[in-house]
Amino acid sequence: MEEEATIIPSNEMQNGCSMQAQSVIYNSKKFQDDLHTAGIQIKQHEDNLKILKSQRNKLEDSILDLQVILGNYHSARPPSGESESHSSNQSEEETVNQILQHETSAAGILCQLTTRHGTHAPQLGFTKDVLGIVATLGKVDDDNLSRLLSEYLGVETMLGIVCRTYEGVKALETYDKEGHINSDSGIRGFGTTIGRTLDGRFLVICLENLRPYCGEFVDDDPQRRLDLLQPKLPNGECPPGFIGFAVNMIHVDYMNLLYVSDVYGLRETLFYSLFSHLQVYKSRDGGIIKINGFFSLGNGTDVDVRFPKPSMSANPPDSNMETENQLKQKTWEKEKLTEDLKREQMLLNSARFNLERKKEEFVKFLSQTSANTPQMQGGQDRFNPR
């Protein structure tokens, strides 16, 4: 028996072909729109890169100009010791010597590293993010105040190592796969090479993890002291004997007043975290109140690591300090721009990859459409009666 041929009505075939044609047109237009959009995105990223590179070039020129100005200032300065008293120099040396007495401490080993390698010490992997030791990062004018503040913090904190970032903290001490301390790397590894075995724990302070002071600063103060509210008695008067806040009695080297941690300096990060709103009075010599209700009276214990005195040349003239601050700010801006450039380049690479992928998909679509068109036309001729 012969099979009966199926005859598809002409109007249904035409409708089917029309819908398929409309689908082809729609998808083709969508591909073209996607390609156009990808092209616009690439152009935007390319323009952004040009702008960012131009901004970075201008910053590099400004940084170079500032470095020339500061280079002229430093070359014109008298050799160390000619314009300052011997006692101020000795004070800083004494602080370092006090730290070196703690031979098996992390701070003592770090000082040994600086003594041995000098300016090359920061280039070593585990120290490149280390800013210094607490005792060397601040200075105090008065010997008695230096003793009291050092006692308030304690030896462990005075010997604390200060890092800018958490990556720097991790570089100081590494661990093996079992989670045990690796004694052959980091600061322990260096200690081993100089015959100093690091004993016990050591304190590391990470600046980027500290909550900085976010208030105002004292107007026109080159030391950027914090504008803290003065304590007042119920009658509105300041308590007798109040001298000031400990955080503002620390002298910070001008190089550390800004951009040590992101946009912040040492006073509003490190020393604010250590002292907070600690008040200093001259009427209770030797007494310390760490928290409400806890009094430490009598003669204090002399801490063997103390803050040094600021040297007479610790700060340059105001104009050069401003130049230093501008240099730090522009260097920080350049680092941010460099990061923006990296991100923009990644976005550009991604947009270019997306464009190529869309082109391949469009070519494949056109190829499939071209292959299906004769079949569709042949089917239409076969089933449509003439």
N, C-alpha and C positions, 0 to 999 in steps of 0.2 A: 504494500500500500504506500502510495506516495504521500510524503508529509506535506501538509498544507503550509504554504508560506504565510508568515505573519506580515500583515500590511499595516504600517503605522500611518495614521492620517497625516496629511500634509501639514495641517495647521499645528498639530502637536509637535511635529518635528521642527517646524519653524520656530515655535515658541522655545523649544529646548535649545536650539542653536542660538537663538537670540539671548537667552539667559546666560549661556556659556560665553558668548561674545561680550556681554556686559561684565561678566566676572573677570574675563581677561583684561578688559579695559580698566576696570576698577583696581585690580591688583597691580597692573602696569603703572597706573598713576600713583598708587601708594608707594611702589618702589622708587619712582622718580621723586616723590616728595621726601622720602626718607634720605635719598642720596643728596638732595638739595639741602635738607636740614643738617646732615653730617658735614657737608661742605661749608655751611655757615659757621658751624661749631669750630671746625678746623681754623677758619679765618679768624674767629674771635680769639682762640688760644694763641695763634701766631701773633696777633696784634698785642695781646696781653704780654707775651714774652718780649716783644720789642720794647714795650713801655717799661717793664721791670728791668730789662737789661740796661736801658737808658738811665733809669733811676739809680741802679747799682753803679754804673760808670761815674755818675755825678758824685755819689757818695764816696767812691774810691778816690776821686780827685780831691774832695774835701778832706778826707782822712789823711791823704798825703800832705796837703797844705798844713794841717794841724800838727802832723808829726814833724814837719820841718820847723814850725814855730817852737815846739817843745824841745826839739833837738838843739836849737840855738840857745834855748833857756838853760838846758842841762849842761851844755858845753861851756856856758858862761859862769856856772856855779863854781865856787871855790871847792877844792878837795875836801872830803869829809874830815871834820875835826878842826878846820881853820876858822869856822864861824860858829862853833858851838863848844860848850864846856866839856871837859873830859868826863865829868860826872854823868852827864846825860847819855853819852856813848856807853859808859861803863854799865849804866842801869840796864840797857837793852842786852848787853853781853851777859850780865849777871842772870837775867831771866833765862836766856838760852842755856847758860851753864847749870842753872837750877834744874832745867828740864833734862839735861844730859846726865845729871846725877841719877835719874831714874833710868838706868841703863837698859833694863829689860821691859820697859814700857813701850807702847806703840809710839808715843810722842818722842821718847828718847831715841828710838831707832830712826824715826823720821828726821830728827835733828841731825843724827849721824849721817843720814843720807844727804841732807843739804850741805853739811860740812864737807863731805867727801866729793860731791858732784857739783856743788854750787848752782849756777844758773841752768845746768843741764838736768837737774833733778826733776823739774816738772815734765820733762820729755819722756820719762819712764812711764810705762803703761799704767801702773797702779797709783801714780801720784799726779798725773796730769790734771785731774779734777779736784785735787786737794788745794784748799785755799790757805790753810795754816793750822796752827794750834791756838786754842782759845787764849792762852796766856800771852801769846805774841800778837794777837789781832786787836788788842785794846791797850791803851795806856792811861795811867792815872797820875795826876800832878802831885797829890799829897801822899806821903809814905803811909800815914796812919789809915787813910781811906783805902789805899791799895791793899793793906793788910786785912782790913775788915771785909772788903768785897771779895778778896781771894778766899778768906775763911768762910764767907757766906756760900760761895759756890762749891768749895771743897776741892781737894787735890784731883779727884777723878775728873771733874768737869774742867778744871784748869788745864788738865792734860788732854782734854778732848780734841780729836781731830775734826776739822770742819771741811766738809765737801760741798761743792755746789749742787750736785745732782745725785740721785740714787744710783746711777750707773757708776759713779765714783766710789760710792760706799761698797758696792759689790766687787769692785776691782781690788779693794784693800784686802779682802779675804775670800778665797775660793774654796769650793768643796768638791769631793770626788763623787762618783756615781752612787755610793752608799750613804752620802750625806755627811761624811767625815771631813774635818778641816784639812785642807791641803797645805802642808807645812813647807812645800817647796815653791810656792808662788805667793804673789802679793807681798805685803809688808813682812809677813813671817818668813818668806823665802829670802828676802833681803837681809833680815836679821840673822838668819842662819849663816849667810855668806860672810858676815862680819863678826861672827862668834857671839851674837846676842840672841838668846832664845826668848821669844815673847811669852811672858807669863800671864796666864789667866785672861780675863776679859779686858776690853778697852772700849772707851766711849767714842762714837762717831756721830757727828751732828750733820744732818742733811738739810741744807738751806731751802731747797725747793719743796721740802715737806713741812716747813714751818709756816705757821699762820702769821703773816706780817702785820705790823701796826699799820692801820689804814686811816689814821686821823691826820690832823694838820701838823705842820712843822713851824718852829719859831721863825718869824719873818726875818729875812736878811741875815740868817745865821750861817756862816760858812761851814759849820760843823753839822748842820741839819739836825739840830736837837728837836726832840718831840715836844709838841705843844700840849702838855698834859695839864689837866685841871689841878690847881693847887689845893692841898687839903685844907679844910676849914672846920673850926670848932662850931658847936651849936650857936655861939654868939656871932658867927660870921668871920671871926678872926683866924689868921693862920696860926697853927700850933707853935708855941715858943720853941726855938732851937731848930726849926726846920731849915735845912740847907738846900735840899733839892731832891730830885729823883736820881737813883743810881744809874739808870740807863743813860741819862744825860751827862753824867760825870765821867763817863768813859770817853777818852779821846780816840777818835777813829782816823787813821791815815786817809788823806784825801783820795787815794786810789781806791779805797773801799767804801766811799760815801755813796756811790751810785753804781747800778748795773752789776752788782756782784751776783745777785740771783734775780734773773729777769730784769725788772726795772727797779729793784730794791737794793738798798745798801745794807751794810752790816748792822747799823744801829737799829733799824726797824725790823730786822730779821733775827740775827743771832742774839744781840744783847737785849732786845726787847723780850725775846723768849726766855732768856736767862734771868732777867731782873724784873720784867713787867713793870708794875707801879711801885717797886720797892722804894721807900722813903728813907732819907738819911738825915739824922739829927745830931747836933753837937752836944746835946744835953745828956746823952746816955752813952758815954764812952765805953766801947767794948760790948755793949748789949745788942743782941740781935733778936728780932721777932720775925720768924719766917712765915707763920700763919697766925691768925687771931687765936689768942689763948695759949700760945707756945712761946715761952720766953727763954732766951739763952743769955744768962747774966754772968758777971764776973770778968776776969781777965781771959781773953781769947787765946786759943792755941795758934802759935805762929806757923802759918802754912809755908812750906818750903818752896812753893812756886807762886810767884806774885807778878802782878802787872808791872811793866816797866814805866818809867817816866817818859813823857813825850819829849823828843829832842827839839832843839830850837829851830832846826830846819825841816821839821816833820811836814810843814805845810809850805808850799811855794807862795808867791804873791797872789793876790786875789785874781788878777787877770790870767795867770797861768793855771790857777785852779779851775777857772771857768773854761779855759782851753782844754784841760784834762777831762772835765765833765762833758764837753762837747765831743771830744774824741771818743769817750766811752759810749755816748749816746749814738753817735754815727756808726761806730763799730757794731753796736747792738742792732741798729737799723739795717746795716748791711747783712748781718747774720739772718735776720728775719726775712730780708728780701731774697737771700740765697735759698732759704727754705721755700719761699713762695715760688721762686723760679723752678725748683725741683718739682713741686706739686703741679705747676702749670705745664711743665714738660711732660709729666706723666699723663696729664689730661689730654695733651695734644697727641701723644703716642696712642692713647686709647681711642681717641676720635679717628685717627688715621686708620687704625686697625678695624674699627667699626665700619668705616667707609669701604675699605677693601672687601670686608665680609659682605656688605650690602651689594657691592658690585658683583661678586661671585654669585650671590643668590639671584640677582636680577638676570644675569646671563643664563643661569640654569633654568630660570622661569621662562625666558624667551625661547630657549632650546626645547623645553617640554611643550610649550604652546605651539611652536612651529611643527613639532612632530605630530601633535594631535589634530591639527587643522585639516590635513588631507583625509584622515580617517573620517572626520566629521563630515567633510564635503562628500566623500565617497558614499557614506551611509545615506546621506540625504538623496543622492542621485539614485541609489539602489531601490529605496522604498517609496520614493515619490513617483506615482504613475505619470507617464508622459501623455 
